[in-house]
Amino acid sequence: MATIFSGMQPTGGLHLGNYLGALRQWVKLLNSGEHKGIFCVVDAHALTIDYEPKELLARTRETAMVYMAAGIDPERALIFVQSDVKEHFELQWYLSCVAHVGELTRMTQFKEKSEQHESVKAGLLTYPILMAADILLYKATLVPVGADQVQHLEFARDTARHFNHRYRADVFPEPKPHPLTLRIKGLDGQAKMSKSRGNTISLLDPPKTVKKKIGGAFTDPARVTRDIPGTPEICNIYTMHTAVSPPDKVTYVAEGCRTAGIGCGDCKAILLESLEVELVPIRQKAEVLAREPARIDAVLQDGAAEARKIASATMREVREVMGFNADTMGAPPGPVQAGSQASPRPGSAPIPPDARGAS
Ligand code: AQP
């Protein structure tokens, strides 16, 4: 059974782009019964952009809540928070010692995001190493990724290869991409719908807000008046139709747009109906979950406990092939006392009393 791993950053409220482009596909993959699912809220990745520490925890919980409301069943999949499993960061460092800086500086996301800042934080450069650690820690074999993350997944595959080759071991399987091709543009019709751009329809927006946002959303600029035909393929409203409307309605709005048989307002009204079919159950489940924060915390605690089990088993293998003491996690805390029962590191000679500074 393939293990799917994926995650989202708690950088803001999850939106239609996150849902239609990724989350809905995770649910489909999980419900196919062919995969084991591990879904992480990647809060440490969220530090690579400016954020408000006081808001991070609430956003992290909300992200997990939306995973559940959208259909990720915690009985069938692990849901946990990245920073709760410290092995991600340990593995990140080890991988950073087999990864190449040249590969990192070539990443499109790094180039684009670093151009926006005068002083570039190291975390922006090493972001793909943490992503590789997230995936490899669970030996995930299938990773649902959007086009903008394909390069990072390729990096994770390369890093798995570098590691296995360097340590002449077969610790990490190479994760395969499960391509997510749908791309939803923002309400501005310019860039992709993005939490950080403020051009989103949030999954938890009330119906009135969704209506208002769709009403003001950018369409084909050629359709200045209702009687001018348009090109549905370049219109973000049409893209959303293809994701949420039944096929007969998709055909109807496409033809109506091309022939000027319908106006953008008509097209948006039909989209609203389809969107509500998709969003109502998510909102309802989220409302119930929001009243039960202890349930969300319990899911995240159980998820982290299970994730730690997998992670610590992988790290044991990793440490062993790297020449560390594989049992570090189980070692008793505190300094080793003379005459204690603690086992010496493999291959280590006893330390002579003089060297310990004993009088
Ligand atoms: N507009 C989108 N259309 C389709 N898919 C999208 N995804 C994001 N936006 C769209 C997919 O959602 C998953 C999780 O994304 P993320 O939270 O890790 O970060 P992101 O892709 O950078 O999402 P945002 O909203 O744009 O966040 P910010 O603004 O913080 O950078 C990914 O699988 C992504 O493909």
Residues whose N, C-alpha, C, O or C-beta is under 5 A from the ligand:
A	BS01	AQP	G7 M8 Q9 T11 G17 N18 G21 A22 P144 V145 G146 L182 R183 I184 K185 K192 M193 S194 K195 S196 R197
